[in-house]
Amino acid sequence: NYAQDIKWDKSKSFDVIFNIDSATSRDGINWEMAIAGQAGPYGMAYGSITLTDFSTNATQGEYFGYFFTQVEDKLFRGTTNGLWKKDGKNLKTYAYDNDKVGSIINLVTGSWDLVNRKVNFAVSPMKN
């Protein structure tokens, strides 16, 4: 298969706005952020995201993280892995999120506004 052959289910796509609750660094190069917000069908979500730096001028890198959500009495866990790139005043991210409970892989693009402490995600489940 080729990347251009990947199909996603646009009918189940949704947008998410998260708040950036905190940001820390242990080495001044890589950053860890705690984010939280309503995540469409996943309910209230909490995430721990680490952004690593590929470049010496902080313009691009990788990111990975973990999510925990709850809808009524059902818990969801997930991971996210992707790339980030500086885009004007924001960071743009492109990732795959893995819903480990529902066995769903989501294609996710994000826009991170670090000044206003907001992250906007567009989420689309991949078709099996």
N, C-alpha and C positions, 0 to 999 in steps of 0.2 A: 504494500500500500504506500501511497504517497501522501504528503501533508495536504495537498489540495483535494484529496479524496475524502477527508474527514467530513462527516455530516453531523449537524447538531439539530436539535428539536426547537425551532424558533417559537413554536406554540407554547412551550413551557419555559421560555426565557423570562427573566425578571431583572429588575434593577435594585441595587442595594445602596444605602448610604450609611456608612459607619462613622463613628466618632473615634478620633485618635485620643485615647485616654492617657497614654504616657509613652515616652521615648527615652531609652537609655543606651549607653555604649560602654563596653568593658575595655575597649582598645582605641577608641576614637576613630575607627575606620568602619567597623560594622555596627549596625544599629538594630536594636530590638524595640518593637512597638507593640503595645496592647491596644486592640481595637474592639469596639462593640457596637451592635445595632441590630435592627430587625432585618432578617435575611429571607424575605419571601416565604416560601413553603417550609423553611427550616426554623422559623420563629426567631426568638432572641438568640443572637450568636455572640460568642466571645472568641477572639483570636489573639494569638501570639505570633508575631511576624518578625523574622530576622532578614535584614537587607545587608548583603555583602557587597563590597566594592571591587569591581574588576579594574578600574582605571585609577590613575593617580590624581585625576581632577574631579572625582565623584560625579561622573556623568552616566555611568551604567554599571550594572552588576546583576547578581542573582538574588532571588529571595525565596524563602521557604517558611512554612509555619504550620500551626495546628489550630483547629477550630473545635469548639464544643457548643452544641445548641440543644434546645429543648422545645418540643411542641407538645403541649398537654403532658402526658406521662411518657412520651417517647423521647429518648436521647439520641443525638447524632454526634458522631465524631468524624473529623475529616482532616486531610492534609492539603497543603497547597505548595506548588513548586513552579517557579517561573523566572522571568527576567524583568528588570526595571531599567528605565532609561529616562534621563532628565529631558523634559519637554517644556521649555520656557520656565515658568514659576512652579510647575507641578512635576511630579514623577508619573510616568506612564508604566503600567505593569501588564504583562501578558502571562497567563498561567493556566495550568490544569489543576483543578481541585478534585480531590478524591473523597467522596462520601463513603466512608468505610462501613457504615451500617446499611445504607440503601444500595450499595454497589453501583453508584452513579458517578461518572466522571463529567465534570463541568468545564467548559471553556470559559475563561474569565478574563475580561480586560478591566483595568482599573485606572483611575486618575486620583492621585494623592496630593491634596492641598495641605502641605505641612504648616503653613501660616495660619489657616483657619481650622486646622485639626479635623479635616473631613476626608473621607475616602469614598469615592463613587465607583461601584462595580456594576458591570453588565455581565450577567450570568446566563449561559446557555448549556443545557444538558446535551451530551453527545448521544447520538442514536447508536443503538447496538447493531 
